[in-house]
Every structure is written in structure tokens, then in C-alpha cells.
């Protein structure tokens, strides 16, 4: 029987790129919204869902006709992203730090109905913040019987102090450019990124058939 396995990889590097710490753990934390988004994407002008929480825990109604698209690739944190097909006149834009792999300082117990990070680490140079690069997807491979691809993001600490990451999530774009959490995992023990250091987060979904 085939199965899906997802690995979370975290690397802490110095400002020259030298690896100072490497973590890898098997993840079990795809959440309910992932299944809901797949359901929407699998329909053709027919599937719909009501009262689905976005990352602000605001109820949204979603349907295939409005273009929910499961987009996780993103620009850097201080840029904006627009889902494929445009905004349908809604005039709503998503900051880059609200799409793709996002990190937090909270100490969660991930649950299937999680809607967001417990305590987001925001994009910036102030105390407790990290600079978010873009989120990229690459490396789709299949070598019988295994297939996988990588979702990756870099974060740089220019806050002047330490920043500790205890949780990781993936936010995707849904219709009308709202953000939805599709993955949430705990990092235990937390990984502490010192000032000027770099954190690389990789989430690698894979199948064995």
C-alpha cells in the first residue's frame, strides 16, 4: 500500500552560509484545510465549503468558481502576492510573509483543526522578527518507488538579538487572496537563530508506492 510521508528539515547557518545546526524530523501535521483545499481543487464549478477559517480565524465561504488555488509559492515578506487568475475585482493582496512556509515562537500542540501559528514571527528587522525570503518549490523527482518535491524558505535574523523558532506552518492562498493554514508542526526543542544568522526551512512531501 502506498503512503505519503513528509519531512521537515531545518538548518541554522552563519552569515557565510556555513551550517551550524541541522535538524530533520518526520512530520504528521497536515491539517484539515489541506483536505478542504484539495476537495475544492478537485471539483469543476461544483464544490463549495462554508465558514472556513482563514489565518485570522475569520469565516470564509469558498467554491471552485472563485478560484481557490492552493498556491504556496510566494515573494519575499515585504512584497505582495496575487493568486493565479487575478483578484476578480476584490482588490485584496497578501503580504509575502502570509504565504508559504511561516515560522513562530509559540510552543504548540498541533491539532487537525489548527487555523494558524500560535505565535507568528513577523517579517522585519525589529526585536523578535526575521526577514522572510520568498518561498520556492523545486526538485520534483520520481525514482521508483519514491517521489518527492521540496518547499523551501530562508529567514535572516537582523533583529539585534536571538529569535527562537518553535513552530512551522504552511499558509496557502485561497480564493479572493485570503490565506489558509494547511500544515502546522512543532519544533522541539526550539531552534535559536542568533543575530546575523540564517535559518533554512524545507518541507519535503514524498510518496512511496
N, C-alpha and C positions, 0 to 999 in steps of 0.2 A: 504494500500500500504506500502511495506517495505521501509526502509530508512537506510542510513549509516550516523552515527554521530561519530565525532572524538573529543576527549577531550585532551587538553594539560594541564598537571599538572607540576608545578614547586615547589620545596621545597628548601629553604635555611637552612642549618644546621650548627651547630658549630662543632668543631673538635671531639667532643664526640658523635656526631650523634643526638643531641637534635634539634628538629625542631624549627627554629626561625621565619620562614615565610612560608606560604602555599598559593599557587595560583592555581586556576583551571579555565579554560575558554574553551568554545566550539570553535573548530577550523573550519574554512571554506577554508583551504588553501592547499588542494591537488592541484598540478599544472599539466600542460599539459603533462610533461614527465611521470607522473604516468599512464595516459591513454595510452601513446605510449608504455611503457614497458609492460603493460597488453596485449596490442594488439600483441606485439611480442611473449610474452609467450604463447598466446592462439593459435598461429599458429603451423603448423608442417612442417618445412622445406619449408615454403612458404611466410611468412610475412616479409616485409622489409621496412625500412624507410631511407631516405637520409637527410643529412645536419641537424642532430640533435645536438644541442649544449650540450657539457659536461660542467662541472663546471668551466672550463677555457674559456668558450664561443668559443671552437674550434668545427668546424663541424665534426661529425662522421656519418658514414653510418652503420646501424645496420640491422641484419637479424637473423632469428631464427636458421640458420645453424651455426652461430658463437657463440651461447650460451649466449645471453643476459639473465640474470637470476634474476634480481630484488633483489639481496642479500643486506640486510641492517644490519645483524649481523656482528660485527667487533671485532678485538682485540683492546688492548689499543692504544692510539695515537702514541706511538713511535714504534709500531710493523707494520708488513705488512700483507695484506690480499690477498688471491688468490681466484678467483671465482671457484665454483664447476666445475669440468671438466678440470681444469688447464688453462694454458695460450695459448695453441695451438701454442707454439713456439714463442710467441710475446716478451717474456722477460720483461713484464710490470707488476709492482707491485704497489699496492695502500697503502699509509700510513693509519693507523687506524683512524687518525683524518679526513680522506676524505671519510669515510664510516660510515653510521649510523646517529644518531642524532648529529647535529653540531649546535653551537651557535655563535652569532655575536653581535657586538656592534653598528651596523648601525641601523637607525630608518627608516624602510622601509614602503612602502605601497604595500603589497603583491599583485601580479598580476598573472593571469593564465599562462603566458609565462615566469615566473621567471626561471633563469638558475642557481642561486647560492645565497648564503648570500650576503647582501650588503657589510658588513664589517666583515669578519670572525675573530673570536677569535681563535688564533692558539694554538696548543699544546705546553706546555713548562712551564718554571719557570721564564721567563723574564717578565718585566713590560707589563701589558695588556694581559697576557696569562693565560690559565688554563690547568691543567693536565687532559687529557681525559682518562677515563677508557674504557673498552670495551662496545659495545652496545649489549644488550641481548634482546631476545624475549621470553616471557613466559606467562603462565596463560590463555591459550586458553580454554574458557568456553562457554557453551550454556545452559541457563536456560530459557525455553520457556516464552516469545518470544524473548529474548535478547541473543546475542552472542558477545564476545569481546576477545581481547588479548592485551598485553602490550608490548610496545617497551621502553626500559629504558637505561639511561646512567648517570654516575656520573662524576662530574668535581670537582677538588680540586684546590683552589687558594693558590699557594706558590710563588706569584709574588712579594710580599712585599708591595702591595697596593690594593686598591679596583678595581674590574672589574665589569662593568655593562653589563648585557645581555638584549638586546632589540629585538632580533630576534632568531628564532629557525627554523632549516630546517632538512630534512632527505635527505642524499645522498645515492644512491644505486649503486651497481656495474652493469655495462652493459658489453657488450662483450669486449674482449681483455683488461679487467680490467681498463676501464675508469669509472669515477664517473659522475653520473647524479642526479640532484636535482628533487625529486618527491613531496616535501612538503616544504612550506615556510610560516611562521606565524610571526606576530608582537607580542611583549610583551610590553604592555603599561599599566601603567608606567613600565620602566625597573626595573629589579631586580638586586640590587647591592650586590655582593659577596665580603666580606672583606677578607683580608689575613688570611690564615689558615681555612677559612670556606669552606663548601661543597655545591655544587648545584646538585640536582637530577632532571632530566628531564624525564617525562613519556609522551608518546603519545599513546592514547588508542583508536584504531578504534573499533567501535561497530555497530551492526545491530539490528534493531527491525523488525520482520516480522509478 
